[in-house]
Protein backbone atom coordinates (compact mmCIF):
# COMPACT_ATOMS: atom_id res chain seq x y z
CA UNK A 1 0.00 0.00 0.00
CA UNK A 2 1.22 3.49 -0.85
CA UNK A 3 0.88 6.30 1.68
CA UNK A 4 0.93 10.03 1.00
CA UNK A 5 3.75 11.87 2.76
CA UNK A 6 4.15 14.49 0.03
CA UNK A 7 0.91 16.47 0.08
CA UNK A 8 1.09 19.62 2.19
CA UNK A 9 -1.82 19.83 4.61
CA UNK A 10 -3.09 23.23 5.72
CA UNK A 11 -2.75 23.12 9.49
CA UNK A 12 -3.54 26.79 10.09
CA UNK A 13 -7.30 26.22 9.67
CA UNK A 14 -7.37 24.70 13.17
CA UNK A 15 -5.70 25.78 16.42
CA UNK A 16 -2.35 24.15 15.69
CA UNK A 17 0.22 25.06 18.33
CA UNK A 18 2.99 24.43 15.83
CA UNK A 19 1.59 26.54 13.01
CA UNK A 20 -0.10 29.45 14.79
CA UNK A 21 2.71 30.51 17.13
CA UNK A 22 4.48 32.47 14.38
CA UNK A 23 3.51 34.73 11.48
CA UNK A 24 2.19 33.24 8.26
CA UNK A 25 5.48 33.72 6.41
CA UNK A 26 7.42 31.58 8.91
CA UNK A 27 8.09 27.90 8.25
CA UNK A 28 7.71 26.18 11.65
CA UNK A 29 10.19 23.38 12.35
CA UNK A 30 10.03 23.53 16.12
CA UNK A 31 7.61 21.62 18.42
CA UNK A 32 7.78 17.84 17.98
CA UNK A 33 4.73 16.98 15.97
CA UNK A 34 4.74 16.01 12.31
CA UNK A 35 2.83 17.53 9.40
CA UNK A 36 1.69 14.18 8.01
CA UNK A 37 -1.82 12.80 8.21
CA UNK A 38 -2.07 9.91 10.64
CA UNK A 39 -2.35 6.36 9.27
CA UNK A 40 -5.52 5.85 7.19
CA UNK A 41 -6.58 2.95 9.42
CA UNK A 42 -6.52 5.27 12.45
CA UNK A 43 -8.46 8.02 10.66
CA UNK A 44 -11.09 5.56 9.45
CA UNK A 45 -11.54 4.05 12.91
CA UNK A 46 -11.96 7.50 14.47
CA UNK A 47 -14.49 8.49 11.82
CA UNK A 48 -16.53 5.36 12.54
CA UNK A 49 -16.39 5.95 16.29
CA UNK A 50 -17.44 9.59 15.97
CA UNK A 51 -20.36 8.51 13.78
CA UNK A 52 -21.64 6.46 16.73
CA UNK A 53 -22.42 9.78 18.39
CA UNK A 54 -22.13 8.76 22.05
CA UNK A 55 -19.04 9.82 23.99
CA UNK A 56 -19.65 8.70 27.54
CA UNK A 57 -17.12 7.41 30.06
CA UNK A 58 -14.89 4.75 28.57
CA UNK A 59 -12.55 2.09 29.93
CA UNK A 60 -9.21 0.82 28.68
CA UNK A 61 -10.18 -2.20 26.57
CA UNK A 62 -8.47 -5.55 27.06
CA UNK A 63 -7.93 -5.63 23.30
CA UNK A 64 -5.64 -2.58 23.57
CA UNK A 65 -3.63 -4.18 26.37
CA UNK A 66 -3.14 -7.36 24.34
CA UNK A 67 -2.28 -5.34 21.23
CA UNK A 68 0.50 -3.53 23.08
CA UNK A 69 1.77 -6.87 24.42
CA UNK A 70 1.99 -8.18 20.86
CA UNK A 71 3.74 -5.00 19.67
CA UNK A 72 6.33 -5.20 22.46
CA UNK A 73 7.07 -8.86 21.82
CA UNK A 74 7.36 -8.39 18.06
CA UNK A 75 9.34 -5.15 17.98
CA UNK A 76 11.37 -5.20 21.19
CA UNK A 77 11.56 -8.89 22.10
CA UNK A 78 10.03 -8.05 25.48
CA UNK A 79 7.05 -10.19 26.55
CA UNK A 80 5.10 -7.80 28.76
CA UNK A 81 1.82 -8.61 30.50
CA UNK A 82 -1.55 -6.82 30.18
CA UNK A 83 -1.72 -6.00 33.88
CA UNK A 84 1.67 -4.25 33.79
CA UNK A 85 0.07 -1.43 31.78
CA UNK A 86 -1.23 1.78 33.33
CA UNK A 87 -2.77 3.95 30.62
CA UNK A 88 -2.77 7.71 31.17
CA UNK A 89 -3.23 10.92 29.18
CA UNK A 90 0.38 11.66 28.24
CA UNK A 91 4.07 11.23 28.94
CA UNK A 92 4.61 14.73 30.31
CA UNK A 93 1.85 14.27 32.93
CA UNK A 94 3.46 10.92 33.73
CA UNK A 95 6.78 12.63 34.50
CA UNK A 96 5.05 14.87 37.03
CA UNK A 97 3.15 11.92 38.45
CA UNK A 98 6.44 10.05 38.86
CA UNK A 99 7.82 12.79 41.10
CA UNK A 100 4.73 12.72 43.29
CA UNK A 101 4.49 8.93 43.42
CA UNK A 102 8.13 7.93 43.74
CA UNK A 103 9.77 10.72 45.76
CA UNK A 104 9.15 12.91 48.79
CA UNK A 105 9.32 16.72 49.00
CA UNK A 106 12.96 17.78 48.96
CA UNK A 107 14.20 14.62 47.24
CA UNK A 108 16.51 15.05 44.27
CA UNK A 109 15.26 14.44 40.72
CA UNK A 110 18.14 14.03 38.30
CA UNK A 111 17.97 14.90 34.60
CA UNK A 112 20.67 14.75 31.93
CA UNK A 113 21.00 17.73 29.63
CA UNK A 114 20.39 18.69 26.94
CA UNK A 115 16.86 17.38 27.32
CA UNK A 116 13.46 18.36 26.05
CA UNK A 117 12.03 21.18 28.19
CA UNK A 118 9.38 19.47 30.36
CA UNK A 119 12.11 17.37 32.02
CA UNK A 120 13.71 20.53 33.38
CA UNK A 121 10.53 21.80 35.03
CA UNK A 122 9.17 18.66 36.67
CA UNK A 123 11.10 18.76 39.94
CA UNK A 124 10.38 22.39 40.75
CA UNK A 125 6.70 22.02 39.91
CA UNK A 126 6.52 19.01 42.23
CA UNK A 127 8.36 20.58 45.17
CA UNK A 128 11.46 18.45 44.60
CA UNK A 129 15.15 19.32 44.19
CA UNK A 130 16.14 19.71 40.54
CA UNK A 131 19.49 18.12 39.70
CA UNK A 132 21.26 18.07 36.34
CA UNK A 133 24.16 16.22 34.74
CA UNK A 134 25.53 17.06 31.29
CA UNK A 135 25.98 14.59 28.50
CA UNK A 136 29.48 14.51 27.07
CA UNK A 137 29.64 16.90 24.15
CA UNK A 138 30.87 15.10 21.03
CA UNK A 139 34.00 15.65 19.02
CA UNK A 140 33.47 16.10 15.28
CA UNK A 141 31.47 13.19 13.90
CA UNK A 142 31.11 11.47 17.27
CA UNK A 143 27.86 10.94 19.20
CA UNK A 144 26.75 12.56 22.43
CA UNK A 145 27.50 10.20 25.30
CA UNK A 146 26.55 9.36 28.85
CA UNK A 147 29.59 9.27 31.12
CA UNK A 148 30.19 7.79 34.55
CA UNK A 149 32.01 10.92 35.70
CA UNK A 150 29.08 13.26 34.99
CA UNK A 151 26.51 10.98 36.58
CA UNK A 152 28.51 10.27 39.70
CA UNK A 153 29.28 13.94 40.19
CA UNK A 154 25.58 14.81 40.01
CA UNK A 155 24.19 12.07 42.27
CA UNK A 156 23.90 13.12 45.92
CA UNK A 157 22.37 11.48 49.02
CA UNK A 158 19.17 13.37 48.17
CA UNK A 159 18.86 11.86 44.67
CA UNK A 160 15.97 9.43 44.41
CA UNK A 161 14.68 9.63 40.85
CA UNK A 162 16.38 9.69 37.45
CA UNK A 163 14.40 10.89 34.44
CA UNK A 164 15.84 9.16 31.38
CA UNK A 165 15.08 9.69 27.67
CA UNK A 166 15.67 6.64 25.42
CA UNK A 167 16.07 7.28 22.46
CA UNK A 168 17.16 10.76 23.27
CA UNK A 169 15.41 14.03 22.53
CA UNK A 170 16.97 16.32 21.30
CA UNK A 171 20.22 14.66 20.16
CA UNK A 172 18.63 11.61 18.55
CA UNK A 173 21.00 9.19 20.28
CA UNK A 174 20.17 5.51 20.49
CA UNK A 175 22.05 4.57 23.66
CA UNK A 176 24.42 1.63 23.42
CA UNK A 177 24.52 -1.31 25.81
CA UNK A 178 27.52 0.03 27.73
CA UNK A 179 25.71 3.28 28.51
CA UNK A 180 22.55 1.46 29.55
CA UNK A 181 24.59 -0.89 31.73
CA UNK A 182 26.20 2.10 33.43
CA UNK A 183 22.78 3.58 34.10
CA UNK A 184 21.52 0.34 35.63
CA UNK A 185 24.64 -0.09 37.77
CA UNK A 186 24.44 3.40 39.25
CA UNK A 187 20.70 3.13 39.86
CA UNK A 188 21.21 0.02 41.93
CA UNK A 189 24.25 1.36 43.76
CA UNK A 190 22.59 4.65 44.70
CA UNK A 191 19.06 3.31 45.26
CA UNK A 192 17.50 5.27 42.39
CA UNK A 193 14.26 4.75 40.54
CA UNK A 194 14.43 5.35 36.79
CA UNK A 195 11.57 6.65 34.67
CA UNK A 196 12.54 5.74 31.13
CA UNK A 197 10.75 7.94 28.59
CA UNK A 198 10.86 5.82 25.43
CA UNK A 199 8.48 7.98 23.44
CA UNK A 200 10.57 7.90 20.24
CA UNK A 201 11.46 4.21 20.41
CA UNK A 202 9.53 3.33 17.24
CA UNK A 203 11.35 5.98 15.21
CA UNK A 204 14.83 4.48 15.10
CA UNK A 205 16.26 5.45 11.72
CA UNK A 206 19.20 3.05 11.71
CA UNK A 207 18.76 -0.67 11.17
CA UNK A 208 18.54 -1.80 14.79
CA UNK A 209 15.75 -2.70 17.22
CA UNK A 210 14.80 -0.72 20.27
CA UNK A 211 16.08 -2.14 23.58
CA UNK A 212 13.78 -1.16 26.47
CA UNK A 213 15.78 -0.52 29.60
CA UNK A 214 13.45 -2.68 31.66
CA UNK A 215 13.78 -5.57 29.21
CA UNK A 216 17.56 -5.52 29.47
CA UNK A 217 17.53 -5.44 33.29
CA UNK A 218 14.54 -7.44 34.58
CA UNK A 219 16.24 -7.78 37.97
CA UNK A 220 15.74 -4.03 38.37
CA UNK A 221 11.98 -4.21 37.81
CA UNK A 222 11.28 -2.55 41.15
CA UNK A 223 13.32 0.46 39.98
CA UNK A 224 12.08 1.06 36.43
CA UNK A 225 8.96 2.67 34.97
CA UNK A 226 8.79 2.58 31.17
CA UNK A 227 6.77 5.24 29.35
CA UNK A 228 5.47 4.53 25.86
CA UNK A 229 2.98 6.26 23.58
CA UNK A 230 1.86 6.08 19.97
CA UNK A 231 1.76 9.87 19.81
CA UNK A 232 5.06 10.68 18.08
CA UNK A 233 5.23 7.61 15.87
CA UNK A 234 1.72 7.87 14.46
CA UNK A 235 1.26 11.64 14.87
CA UNK A 236 -1.67 11.46 17.28
CA UNK A 237 -0.27 13.53 20.16
CA UNK A 238 -3.40 15.67 20.33
CA UNK A 239 -5.46 12.63 21.33
CA UNK A 240 -3.60 12.36 24.66
CA UNK A 241 -2.82 8.69 25.20
CA UNK A 242 0.24 7.04 26.77
CA UNK A 243 1.14 4.00 28.84
CA UNK A 244 3.33 3.38 31.87
CA UNK A 245 4.64 -0.19 31.79
CA UNK A 246 5.47 -1.27 35.35
CA UNK A 247 6.22 -4.95 35.87
CA UNK A 248 6.77 -4.75 39.64
CA UNK A 249 3.42 -5.01 41.43
CA UNK A 250 4.43 -2.92 44.45
CA UNK A 251 5.80 -0.11 42.31
CA UNK A 252 2.71 -0.27 40.12
CA UNK A 253 0.33 -0.01 43.07
CA UNK A 254 2.26 2.99 44.38
CA UNK A 255 1.96 4.63 40.96
CA UNK A 256 -1.75 3.89 40.67
CA UNK A 257 -2.53 5.09 44.19
CA UNK A 258 -0.98 8.49 43.46
CA UNK A 259 -2.65 8.66 40.07
CA UNK A 260 -6.15 7.99 41.40
CA UNK A 261 -8.25 11.15 41.40
CA UNK A 262 -5.31 13.26 40.21
CA UNK A 263 -5.05 12.08 36.62
CA UNK A 264 -8.05 11.94 34.29
CA UNK A 265 -8.90 8.82 32.35
CA UNK A 266 -7.60 8.61 28.80
CA UNK A 267 -10.20 9.88 26.37
CA UNK A 268 -11.97 7.23 24.35
CA UNK A 269 -10.70 8.44 20.96
CA UNK A 270 -7.11 8.29 22.19
CA UNK A 271 -7.55 4.71 23.35
CA UNK A 272 -9.08 3.70 20.03
CA UNK A 273 -6.36 5.44 17.99
CA UNK A 274 -3.65 3.75 20.06
CA UNK A 275 -5.09 0.29 19.53
CA UNK A 276 -5.56 0.71 15.79
CA UNK A 277 -2.12 2.28 15.38
CA UNK A 278 -0.35 -0.58 17.16
CA UNK A 279 -2.52 -3.21 15.48
CA UNK A 280 -2.65 -1.93 11.88
CA UNK A 281 -0.08 0.86 11.60
CA UNK A 282 3.14 -1.03 10.87
CA UNK A 283 3.08 -0.63 7.04
CA UNK A 284 2.52 3.11 7.48
CA UNK A 285 5.32 3.32 10.05
CA UNK A 286 7.77 1.63 7.71
CA UNK A 287 6.85 4.07 4.94
CA UNK A 288 7.25 6.98 7.38
CA UNK A 289 10.73 5.82 8.35
CA UNK A 290 11.82 5.90 4.72
CA UNK A 291 10.55 9.47 4.39
CA UNK A 292 12.35 10.50 7.58
CA UNK A 293 15.59 8.89 6.40
CA UNK A 294 15.32 10.86 3.17
CA UNK A 295 14.69 14.06 5.11
CA UNK A 296 17.67 13.34 7.34
CA UNK A 297 19.82 13.03 4.21
CA UNK A 298 18.54 16.39 2.99
CA UNK A 299 19.76 17.93 6.23
CA UNK A 300 23.14 16.26 5.78
CA UNK A 301 23.39 17.67 2.26
CA UNK A 302 22.71 21.20 3.45
CA UNK A 303 24.97 20.90 6.49
CA UNK A 304 27.88 20.52 4.10
CA UNK A 305 27.27 24.14 3.10
CA UNK A 306 27.03 25.45 6.67
CA UNK A 307 30.72 25.61 7.61
CA UNK A 308 30.23 26.91 11.15
CA UNK A 309 27.36 24.61 12.19
CA UNK A 310 27.98 21.26 13.86
CA UNK A 311 25.42 18.47 14.00
CA UNK A 312 25.66 14.78 14.66
CA UNK A 313 22.82 13.37 12.54
CA UNK A 314 20.21 11.61 14.68
CA UNK A 315 20.03 7.84 14.94
CA UNK A 316 16.35 8.12 15.93
CA UNK A 317 13.49 10.65 16.05
CA UNK A 318 12.71 13.32 13.46
CA UNK A 319 14.79 15.91 15.30
CA UNK A 320 18.21 17.37 14.48
CA UNK A 321 20.27 19.10 17.18
CA UNK A 322 22.27 21.98 15.70
CA UNK A 323 25.30 23.55 17.38
CA UNK A 324 25.16 27.20 16.30
CA UNK A 325 27.63 28.65 18.81
CA UNK A 326 30.26 29.34 16.15
CA UNK A 327 27.85 30.49 13.47
CA UNK A 328 28.13 34.18 14.32
CA UNK A 329 24.42 34.57 15.05
CA UNK A 330 24.71 36.23 18.45
CA UNK A 331 23.52 35.07 21.86
CA UNK A 332 20.18 33.79 20.60
CA UNK A 333 20.73 32.01 17.27
CA UNK A 334 17.20 30.61 17.20
CA UNK A 335 15.78 34.14 17.25
CA UNK A 336 18.30 35.31 14.65
CA UNK A 337 17.24 32.54 12.25
CA UNK A 338 13.60 33.31 12.91
CA UNK A 339 14.12 36.96 11.99
CA UNK A 340 16.55 36.51 9.10
CA UNK A 341 15.47 33.20 7.54
CA UNK A 342 11.83 33.09 8.69
CA UNK A 343 12.32 29.54 9.94
CA UNK A 344 11.23 28.68 13.49
CA UNK A 345 13.42 26.21 15.38
CA UNK A 346 13.32 25.27 19.07
CA UNK A 347 15.66 27.33 21.25
CA UNK A 348 18.47 25.27 22.76
CA UNK A 349 18.36 27.35 25.94
CA UNK A 350 15.02 25.70 26.74
CA UNK A 351 16.83 22.34 26.65
CA UNK A 352 19.54 23.55 29.01
CA UNK A 353 22.11 24.29 26.27
CA UNK A 354 22.11 27.88 24.93
CA UNK A 355 23.62 28.32 21.49
CA UNK A 356 21.94 25.22 20.08
CA UNK A 357 18.66 24.79 18.24
CA UNK A 358 16.46 21.79 17.50
CA UNK A 359 15.10 21.30 13.99
CA UNK A 360 12.00 19.16 13.41
CA UNK A 361 12.25 17.43 10.01
CA UNK A 362 8.95 15.58 10.33
CA UNK A 363 7.39 17.43 7.43
CA UNK A 364 6.99 17.02 3.69
CA UNK A 365 10.23 16.87 1.70
CA UNK A 366 9.14 19.92 -0.29
CA UNK A 367 8.48 22.00 2.81
CA UNK A 368 11.71 20.86 4.46
CA UNK A 369 13.71 21.73 1.35
CA UNK A 370 12.17 25.21 1.28
CA UNK A 371 13.13 25.77 4.92
CA UNK A 372 16.67 24.46 4.40
CA UNK A 373 17.17 26.76 1.44
CA UNK A 374 16.14 29.68 3.61
CA UNK A 375 18.69 28.57 6.20
CA UNK A 376 21.30 28.28 3.44
CA UNK A 377 20.97 31.99 2.80
CA UNK A 378 21.96 32.74 6.40
CA UNK A 379 24.16 29.86 7.52
CA UNK A 380 25.99 29.48 4.23
CA UNK A 381 27.29 33.01 4.67
CA UNK A 382 27.91 32.83 8.42
C-alpha positions as CSV (number, residue, x, y, z in Angstrom):
1,X,0.0,0.0,0.0
2,X,1.2,3.5,-0.8
3,X,0.9,6.3,1.7
4,X,0.9,10.0,1.0
5,X,3.7,11.9,2.8
6,X,4.2,14.5,0.0
7,X,0.9,16.5,0.1
8,X,1.1,19.6,2.2
9,X,-1.8,19.8,4.6
10,X,-3.1,23.2,5.7
11,X,-2.8,23.1,9.5
12,X,-3.5,26.8,10.1
13,X,-7.3,26.2,9.7
14,X,-7.4,24.7,13.2
15,X,-5.7,25.8,16.4
16,X,-2.3,24.1,15.7
17,X,0.2,25.1,18.3
18,X,3.0,24.4,15.8
19,X,1.6,26.5,13.0
20,X,-0.1,29.4,14.8
21,X,2.7,30.5,17.1
22,X,4.5,32.5,14.4
23,X,3.5,34.7,11.5
24,X,2.2,33.2,8.3
25,X,5.5,33.7,6.4
26,X,7.4,31.6,8.9
27,X,8.1,27.9,8.2
28,X,7.7,26.2,11.6
29,X,10.2,23.4,12.3
30,X,10.0,23.5,16.1
31,X,7.6,21.6,18.4
32,X,7.8,17.8,18.0
33,X,4.7,17.0,16.0
34,X,4.7,16.0,12.3
35,X,2.8,17.5,9.4
36,X,1.7,14.2,8.0
37,X,-1.8,12.8,8.2
38,X,-2.1,9.9,10.6
39,X,-2.3,6.4,9.3
40,X,-5.5,5.9,7.2
41,X,-6.6,3.0,9.4
42,X,-6.5,5.3,12.4
43,X,-8.5,8.0,10.7
44,X,-11.1,5.6,9.4
45,X,-11.5,4.0,12.9
46,X,-12.0,7.5,14.5
47,X,-14.5,8.5,11.8
48,X,-16.5,5.4,12.5
49,X,-16.4,6.0,16.3
50,X,-17.4,9.6,16.0
51,X,-20.4,8.5,13.8
52,X,-21.6,6.5,16.7
53,X,-22.4,9.8,18.4
54,X,-22.1,8.8,22.1
55,X,-19.0,9.8,24.0
56,X,-19.6,8.7,27.5
57,X,-17.1,7.4,30.1
58,X,-14.9,4.7,28.6
59,X,-12.6,2.1,29.9
60,X,-9.2,0.8,28.7
61,X,-10.2,-2.2,26.6
62,X,-8.5,-5.6,27.1
63,X,-7.9,-5.6,23.3
64,X,-5.6,-2.6,23.6
65,X,-3.6,-4.2,26.4
66,X,-3.1,-7.4,24.3
67,X,-2.3,-5.3,21.2
68,X,0.5,-3.5,23.1
69,X,1.8,-6.9,24.4
70,X,2.0,-8.2,20.9
71,X,3.7,-5.0,19.7
72,X,6.3,-5.2,22.5
73,X,7.1,-8.9,21.8
74,X,7.4,-8.4,18.1
75,X,9.3,-5.2,18.0
76,X,11.4,-5.2,21.2
77,X,11.6,-8.9,22.1
78,X,10.0,-8.1,25.5
79,X,7.0,-10.2,26.6
80,X,5.1,-7.8,28.8
81,X,1.8,-8.6,30.5
82,X,-1.6,-6.8,30.2
83,X,-1.7,-6.0,33.9
84,X,1.7,-4.3,33.8
85,X,0.1,-1.4,31.8
86,X,-1.2,1.8,33.3
87,X,-2.8,4.0,30.6
88,X,-2.8,7.7,31.2
89,X,-3.2,10.9,29.2
90,X,0.4,11.7,28.2
91,X,4.1,11.2,28.9
92,X,4.6,14.7,30.3
93,X,1.8,14.3,32.9
94,X,3.5,10.9,33.7
95,X,6.8,12.6,34.5
96,X,5.1,14.9,37.0
97,X,3.2,11.9,38.5
98,X,6.4,10.1,38.9
99,X,7.8,12.8,41.1
100,X,4.7,12.7,43.3
101,X,4.5,8.9,43.4
102,X,8.1,7.9,43.7
103,X,9.8,10.7,45.8
104,X,9.1,12.9,48.8
105,X,9.3,16.7,49.0
106,X,13.0,17.8,49.0
107,X,14.2,14.6,47.2
108,X,16.5,15.0,44.3
109,X,15.3,14.4,40.7
110,X,18.1,14.0,38.3
111,X,18.0,14.9,34.6
112,X,20.7,14.8,31.9
113,X,21.0,17.7,29.6
114,X,20.4,18.7,26.9
115,X,16.9,17.4,27.3
116,X,13.5,18.4,26.1
117,X,12.0,21.2,28.2
118,X,9.4,19.5,30.4
119,X,12.1,17.4,32.0
120,X,13.7,20.5,33.4
121,X,10.5,21.8,35.0
122,X,9.2,18.7,36.7
123,X,11.1,18.8,39.9
124,X,10.4,22.4,40.7
125,X,6.7,22.0,39.9
126,X,6.5,19.0,42.2
127,X,8.4,20.6,45.2
128,X,11.5,18.5,44.6
129,X,15.1,19.3,44.2
130,X,16.1,19.7,40.5
131,X,19.5,18.1,39.7
132,X,21.3,18.1,36.3
133,X,24.2,16.2,34.7
134,X,25.5,17.1,31.3
135,X,26.0,14.6,28.5
136,X,29.5,14.5,27.1
137,X,29.6,16.9,24.2
138,X,30.9,15.1,21.0
139,X,34.0,15.7,19.0
140,X,33.5,16.1,15.3
141,X,31.5,13.2,13.9
142,X,31.1,11.5,17.3
143,X,27.9,10.9,19.2
144,X,26.8,12.6,22.4
145,X,27.5,10.2,25.3
146,X,26.6,9.4,28.8
147,X,29.6,9.3,31.1
148,X,30.2,7.8,34.5
149,X,32.0,10.9,35.7
150,X,29.1,13.3,35.0
151,X,26.5,11.0,36.6
152,X,28.5,10.3,39.7
153,X,29.3,13.9,40.2
154,X,25.6,14.8,40.0
155,X,24.2,12.1,42.3
156,X,23.9,13.1,45.9
157,X,22.4,11.5,49.0
158,X,19.2,13.4,48.2
159,X,18.9,11.9,44.7
160,X,16.0,9.4,44.4
161,X,14.7,9.6,40.8
162,X,16.4,9.7,37.5
163,X,14.4,10.9,34.4
164,X,15.8,9.2,31.4
165,X,15.1,9.7,27.7
166,X,15.7,6.6,25.4
167,X,16.1,7.3,22.5
168,X,17.2,10.8,23.3
169,X,15.4,14.0,22.5
170,X,17.0,16.3,21.3
171,X,20.2,14.7,20.2
172,X,18.6,11.6,18.5
173,X,21.0,9.2,20.3
174,X,20.2,5.5,20.5
175,X,22.0,4.6,23.7
176,X,24.4,1.6,23.4
177,X,24.5,-1.3,25.8
178,X,27.5,0.0,27.7
179,X,25.7,3.3,28.5
180,X,22.5,1.5,29.6
181,X,24.6,-0.9,31.7
182,X,26.2,2.1,33.4
183,X,22.8,3.6,34.1
184,X,21.5,0.3,35.6
185,X,24.6,-0.1,37.8
186,X,24.4,3.4,39.2
187,X,20.7,3.1,39.9
188,X,21.2,0.0,41.9
189,X,24.3,1.4,43.8
190,X,22.6,4.7,44.7
191,X,19.1,3.3,45.3
192,X,17.5,5.3,42.4
193,X,14.3,4.7,40.5
194,X,14.4,5.3,36.8
195,X,11.6,6.7,34.7
196,X,12.5,5.7,31.1
197,X,10.7,7.9,28.6
198,X,10.9,5.8,25.4
199,X,8.5,8.0,23.4
200,X,10.6,7.9,20.2
201,X,11.5,4.2,20.4
202,X,9.5,3.3,17.2
203,X,11.3,6.0,15.2
204,X,14.8,4.5,15.1
205,X,16.3,5.4,11.7
206,X,19.2,3.1,11.7
207,X,18.8,-0.7,11.2
208,X,18.5,-1.8,14.8
209,X,15.8,-2.7,17.2
210,X,14.8,-0.7,20.3
211,X,16.1,-2.1,23.6
212,X,13.8,-1.2,26.5
213,X,15.8,-0.5,29.6
214,X,13.4,-2.7,31.7
215,X,13.8,-5.6,29.2
216,X,17.6,-5.5,29.5
217,X,17.5,-5.4,33.3
218,X,14.5,-7.4,34.6
219,X,16.2,-7.8,38.0
220,X,15.7,-4.0,38.4
221,X,12.0,-4.2,37.8
222,X,11.3,-2.5,41.1
223,X,13.3,0.5,40.0
224,X,12.1,1.1,36.4
225,X,9.0,2.7,35.0
226,X,8.8,2.6,31.2
227,X,6.8,5.2,29.4
228,X,5.5,4.5,25.9
229,X,3.0,6.3,23.6
230,X,1.9,6.1,20.0
231,X,1.8,9.9,19.8
232,X,5.1,10.7,18.1
233,X,5.2,7.6,15.9
234,X,1.7,7.9,14.5
235,X,1.3,11.6,14.9
236,X,-1.7,11.5,17.3
237,X,-0.3,13.5,20.2
238,X,-3.4,15.7,20.3
239,X,-5.5,12.6,21.3
240,X,-3.6,12.4,24.7
241,X,-2.8,8.7,25.2
242,X,0.2,7.0,26.8
243,X,1.1,4.0,28.8
244,X,3.3,3.4,31.9
245,X,4.6,-0.2,31.8
246,X,5.5,-1.3,35.3
247,X,6.2,-5.0,35.9
248,X,6.8,-4.7,39.6
249,X,3.4,-5.0,41.4
250,X,4.4,-2.9,44.5
251,X,5.8,-0.1,42.3
252,X,2.7,-0.3,40.1
253,X,0.3,0.0,43.1
254,X,2.3,3.0,44.4
255,X,2.0,4.6,41.0
256,X,-1.8,3.9,40.7
257,X,-2.5,5.1,44.2
258,X,-1.0,8.5,43.5
259,X,-2.7,8.7,40.1
260,X,-6.2,8.0,41.4
261,X,-8.3,11.2,41.4
262,X,-5.3,13.3,40.2
263,X,-5.1,12.1,36.6
264,X,-8.1,11.9,34.3
265,X,-8.9,8.8,32.4
266,X,-7.6,8.6,28.8
267,X,-10.2,9.9,26.4
268,X,-12.0,7.2,24.3
269,X,-10.7,8.4,21.0
270,X,-7.1,8.3,22.2
271,X,-7.5,4.7,23.4
272,X,-9.1,3.7,20.0
273,X,-6.4,5.4,18.0
274,X,-3.7,3.8,20.1
275,X,-5.1,0.3,19.5
276,X,-5.6,0.7,15.8
277,X,-2.1,2.3,15.4
278,X,-0.3,-0.6,17.2
279,X,-2.5,-3.2,15.5
280,X,-2.7,-1.9,11.9
281,X,-0.1,0.9,11.6
282,X,3.1,-1.0,10.9
283,X,3.1,-0.6,7.0
284,X,2.5,3.1,7.5
285,X,5.3,3.3,10.1
286,X,7.8,1.6,7.7
287,X,6.9,4.1,4.9
288,X,7.3,7.0,7.4
289,X,10.7,5.8,8.4
290,X,11.8,5.9,4.7
291,X,10.6,9.5,4.4
292,X,12.3,10.5,7.6
293,X,15.6,8.9,6.4
294,X,15.3,10.9,3.2
295,X,14.7,14.1,5.1
296,X,17.7,13.3,7.3
297,X,19.8,13.0,4.2
298,X,18.5,16.4,3.0
299,X,19.8,17.9,6.2
300,X,23.1,16.3,5.8
301,X,23.4,17.7,2.3
302,X,22.7,21.2,3.5
303,X,25.0,20.9,6.5
304,X,27.9,20.5,4.1
305,X,27.3,24.1,3.1
306,X,27.0,25.5,6.7
307,X,30.7,25.6,7.6
308,X,30.2,26.9,11.1
309,X,27.4,24.6,12.2
310,X,28.0,21.3,13.9
311,X,25.4,18.5,14.0
312,X,25.7,14.8,14.7
313,X,22.8,13.4,12.5
314,X,20.2,11.6,14.7
315,X,20.0,7.8,14.9
316,X,16.3,8.1,15.9
317,X,13.5,10.7,16.0
318,X,12.7,13.3,13.5
319,X,14.8,15.9,15.3
320,X,18.2,17.4,14.5
321,X,20.3,19.1,17.2
322,X,22.3,22.0,15.7
323,X,25.3,23.5,17.4
324,X,25.2,27.2,16.3
325,X,27.6,28.7,18.8
326,X,30.3,29.3,16.2
327,X,27.9,30.5,13.5
328,X,28.1,34.2,14.3
329,X,24.4,34.6,15.0
330,X,24.7,36.2,18.5
331,X,23.5,35.1,21.9
332,X,20.2,33.8,20.6
333,X,20.7,32.0,17.3
334,X,17.2,30.6,17.2
335,X,15.8,34.1,17.3
336,X,18.3,35.3,14.6
337,X,17.2,32.5,12.2
338,X,13.6,33.3,12.9
339,X,14.1,37.0,12.0
340,X,16.5,36.5,9.1
341,X,15.5,33.2,7.5
342,X,11.8,33.1,8.7
343,X,12.3,29.5,9.9
344,X,11.2,28.7,13.5
345,X,13.4,26.2,15.4
346,X,13.3,25.3,19.1
347,X,15.7,27.3,21.3
348,X,18.5,25.3,22.8
349,X,18.4,27.4,25.9
350,X,15.0,25.7,26.7
351,X,16.8,22.3,26.7
352,X,19.5,23.5,29.0
353,X,22.1,24.3,26.3
354,X,22.1,27.9,24.9
355,X,23.6,28.3,21.5
356,X,21.9,25.2,20.1
357,X,18.7,24.8,18.2
358,X,16.5,21.8,17.5
359,X,15.1,21.3,14.0
360,X,12.0,19.2,13.4
361,X,12.2,17.4,10.0
362,X,9.0,15.6,10.3
363,X,7.4,17.4,7.4
364,X,7.0,17.0,3.7
365,X,10.2,16.9,1.7
366,X,9.1,19.9,-0.3
367,X,8.5,22.0,2.8
368,X,11.7,20.9,4.5
369,X,13.7,21.7,1.3
370,X,12.2,25.2,1.3
371,X,13.1,25.8,4.9
372,X,16.7,24.5,4.4
373,X,17.2,26.8,1.4
374,X,16.1,29.7,3.6
375,X,18.7,28.6,6.2
376,X,21.3,28.3,3.4
377,X,21.0,32.0,2.8
378,X,22.0,32.7,6.4
379,X,24.2,29.9,7.5
380,X,26.0,29.5,4.2
381,X,27.3,33.0,4.7
382,X,27.9,32.8,8.4
